[in-house]
């Protein structure tokens, strides 16, 4: 049973590649219903005075994608930023920069998921309150998919939705690098890695893009 929280020494010893491998191994345990046993209260007590997460995950708010469980991570292991459609904005970028440049995380993981409701809404051009402006962040992915996928350009086309989910992850990664000089330089200097993947609601597997 794990009863020790990640500390600064452990965090410093990890490479971005190590952290990515750790998350993927955790996802494999999740798929196999073999999650690591954790003494959660021990970790809670050990992290009162500080935290040293190894990664930050930018994910959708979807209740079917419990990020820590999906990667089999515990208290103090990962930062998680969540917004419908897992896109970046100024607040999210600041959160990612804090995670890596200040708190020492080694990996930025943009996590999309199958049948994303926000992506479907963007595909359908939904207009509803503040949701409308939120969906504008996903429209570049919709436009790109429209040039790549045949058939209906709305949520009735499963292939169109799936491609838009993927494109949304990849374009978000591109914009993170473009908009954040801090994260771009950290990655260029091999201090961090910025990656993305899509979670399957059917299998629980995270597929790297």
C-alpha positions as CSV (number, residue, x, y, z in Angstrom):
1,X,0.0,0.0,0.0
2,X,1.3,3.4,-0.9
3,X,1.6,5.7,2.1
4,X,4.2,8.2,1.0
5,X,3.4,11.4,-0.9
6,X,5.6,12.7,-3.7
7,X,8.2,15.2,-2.3
8,X,10.6,17.7,-3.9
9,X,13.5,15.2,-4.1
10,X,11.3,12.7,-6.0
11,X,9.9,15.4,-8.2
12,X,13.3,16.6,-9.2
13,X,14.5,13.1,-10.0
14,X,11.8,12.6,-12.6
15,X,12.1,13.4,-16.3
16,X,9.1,14.4,-18.5
17,X,9.4,10.9,-20.1
18,X,9.3,9.3,-16.7
19,X,6.2,11.1,-15.8
20,X,4.4,10.3,-19.1
21,X,5.3,6.6,-18.6
22,X,4.0,6.7,-15.0
23,X,0.6,8.1,-16.2
24,X,0.3,5.6,-18.9
25,X,1.1,2.7,-16.6
26,X,-1.5,4.1,-14.2
27,X,-4.0,4.1,-17.0
28,X,-3.2,0.5,-17.7
29,X,-3.9,-0.3,-14.0
30,X,-7.2,1.6,-14.3
31,X,-8.2,-0.4,-17.4
32,X,-7.3,-3.7,-15.6
33,X,-9.3,-2.7,-12.5
34,X,-6.1,-3.0,-10.5
35,X,-5.7,0.5,-9.0
36,X,-2.9,1.0,-6.5
37,X,-3.9,0.7,-2.9
38,X,-3.4,4.1,-1.1
39,X,-3.4,5.3,2.4
40,X,-5.1,8.5,1.5
41,X,-5.2,10.1,4.9
42,X,-1.4,9.6,5.2
43,X,-0.9,11.5,2.0
44,X,-3.3,14.2,3.1
45,X,-1.3,14.8,6.3
46,X,2.1,14.7,4.4
47,X,1.0,17.4,1.9
48,X,-0.3,20.0,4.3
49,X,2.8,22.0,4.2
50,X,3.5,21.8,0.5
51,X,2.9,20.0,-2.8
52,X,5.2,18.7,-5.6
53,X,2.9,17.3,-8.4
54,X,4.7,15.7,-11.3
55,X,2.2,16.7,-14.0
56,X,-0.7,19.0,-14.8
57,X,-3.6,17.6,-16.8
58,X,-5.9,19.9,-18.8
59,X,-9.2,18.0,-19.1
60,X,-12.9,18.4,-19.8
61,X,-15.3,18.7,-16.9
62,X,-17.1,15.5,-18.0
63,X,-18.1,13.4,-14.9
64,X,-17.2,10.2,-16.8
65,X,-13.6,11.2,-16.9
66,X,-12.3,11.2,-13.3
67,X,-8.7,12.3,-14.1
68,X,-6.9,11.1,-11.0
69,X,-8.6,7.7,-11.2
70,X,-8.0,7.4,-15.0
71,X,-4.3,7.7,-14.4
72,X,-4.3,6.0,-11.0
73,X,-2.8,9.1,-9.2
74,X,-3.3,10.0,-5.6
75,X,-3.2,13.1,-3.3
76,X,-0.4,15.4,-4.3
77,X,0.5,13.7,-7.6
78,X,-1.1,15.9,-10.3
79,X,-2.6,19.3,-10.9
80,X,-5.9,19.1,-12.8
81,X,-7.3,22.1,-14.7
82,X,-10.9,21.4,-16.0
83,X,-13.1,23.3,-18.5
84,X,-15.8,22.0,-20.8
85,X,-13.9,21.1,-24.1
86,X,-10.4,21.1,-22.5
87,X,-9.2,24.2,-24.3
88,X,-6.8,26.9,-23.1
89,X,-7.5,30.5,-22.2
90,X,-5.6,33.1,-20.2
91,X,-6.6,31.6,-16.8
92,X,-5.8,28.1,-17.9
93,X,-2.4,29.1,-19.3
94,X,-1.6,30.9,-16.1
95,X,-2.5,27.7,-14.2
96,X,-0.3,25.6,-16.5
97,X,2.6,28.0,-16.1
98,X,2.2,28.0,-12.3
99,X,2.2,24.2,-12.3
100,X,5.4,23.9,-14.3
101,X,7.5,27.1,-13.8
102,X,6.6,27.6,-10.1
103,X,5.6,24.2,-8.7
104,X,8.0,22.1,-10.8
105,X,5.7,19.8,-12.7
106,X,7.4,18.0,-15.6
107,X,4.4,17.2,-17.9
108,X,1.5,19.1,-19.5
109,X,-1.2,16.6,-20.6
110,X,-4.1,17.8,-22.6
111,X,-6.8,15.2,-22.3
112,X,-9.8,15.1,-24.6
113,X,-12.4,12.3,-24.5
114,X,-14.7,10.4,-26.8
115,X,-18.2,11.8,-27.4
116,X,-17.4,15.1,-25.8
117,X,-20.6,17.1,-25.2
118,X,-18.8,20.5,-25.6
119,X,-17.3,19.3,-28.9
120,X,-20.7,18.1,-30.1
121,X,-22.3,21.4,-29.2
122,X,-19.6,23.2,-31.2
123,X,-20.1,20.9,-34.1
124,X,-23.8,21.8,-34.0
125,X,-23.2,25.6,-33.6
126,X,-25.2,25.7,-30.3
127,X,-26.2,29.2,-29.1
128,X,-27.0,29.4,-25.4
129,X,-25.9,32.0,-22.9
130,X,-22.3,32.0,-22.0
131,X,-21.9,28.6,-23.6
132,X,-21.9,30.3,-27.0
133,X,-18.6,32.2,-26.3
134,X,-17.1,29.2,-24.6
135,X,-17.7,27.1,-27.7
136,X,-15.9,29.6,-29.9
137,X,-12.7,28.1,-28.4
138,X,-13.5,24.8,-30.1
139,X,-14.5,26.2,-33.5
140,X,-11.0,26.1,-35.0
141,X,-11.1,22.3,-34.5
142,X,-14.6,22.1,-36.0
143,X,-13.3,24.0,-39.1
144,X,-10.3,21.8,-39.4
145,X,-12.4,18.6,-39.2
146,X,-14.8,20.0,-41.8
147,X,-11.9,20.0,-44.3
148,X,-10.9,16.4,-43.4
149,X,-14.1,14.4,-42.9
150,X,-16.8,13.5,-45.4
151,X,-20.5,13.6,-44.7
152,X,-22.6,15.7,-42.3
153,X,-20.7,18.4,-40.5
154,X,-22.6,18.0,-37.2
155,X,-22.8,15.7,-34.2
156,X,-24.8,13.2,-36.1
157,X,-21.6,12.2,-37.8
158,X,-19.6,10.2,-35.3
159,X,-16.4,10.3,-37.4
160,X,-16.7,14.1,-37.6
161,X,-17.1,14.4,-33.8
162,X,-14.2,12.0,-33.2
163,X,-11.9,13.9,-35.5
164,X,-12.9,17.2,-33.9
165,X,-12.1,15.8,-30.5
166,X,-8.6,14.9,-31.7
167,X,-8.1,18.2,-33.5
168,X,-9.2,20.1,-30.5
169,X,-6.5,18.4,-28.4
170,X,-3.8,19.0,-31.0
171,X,-4.8,22.6,-31.7
172,X,-4.9,23.3,-27.9
173,X,-1.4,22.0,-27.6
174,X,-0.3,24.2,-30.5
175,X,-1.9,27.3,-28.9
176,X,-0.3,26.5,-25.5
177,X,3.1,26.5,-27.1
178,X,2.3,29.6,-29.1
179,X,0.7,31.7,-26.3
180,X,3.0,30.7,-23.4
181,X,6.6,31.7,-23.8
182,X,7.3,30.2,-20.4
183,X,6.0,26.7,-21.3
184,X,7.5,26.9,-24.8
185,X,11.0,27.6,-23.4
186,X,10.7,24.9,-20.7
187,X,9.8,22.4,-23.4
188,X,12.6,23.6,-25.7
189,X,15.0,23.1,-22.8
190,X,13.7,19.6,-22.1
191,X,12.4,20.7,-18.7
192,X,8.8,19.7,-19.5
193,X,6.9,17.8,-22.2
194,X,3.5,18.9,-23.6
195,X,1.5,16.0,-24.9
196,X,-2.1,15.1,-25.6
197,X,-4.5,12.1,-25.8
198,X,-8.1,11.0,-26.0
199,X,-9.9,9.0,-23.3
200,X,-12.2,6.2,-24.5
201,X,-15.5,6.1,-22.6
202,X,-15.9,2.5,-23.8
203,X,-12.6,1.1,-22.7
204,X,-11.1,3.6,-20.2
205,X,-7.9,3.7,-22.3
206,X,-6.1,6.9,-22.9
207,X,-4.7,7.0,-26.5
208,X,-1.8,9.3,-27.1
209,X,-2.0,11.5,-30.2
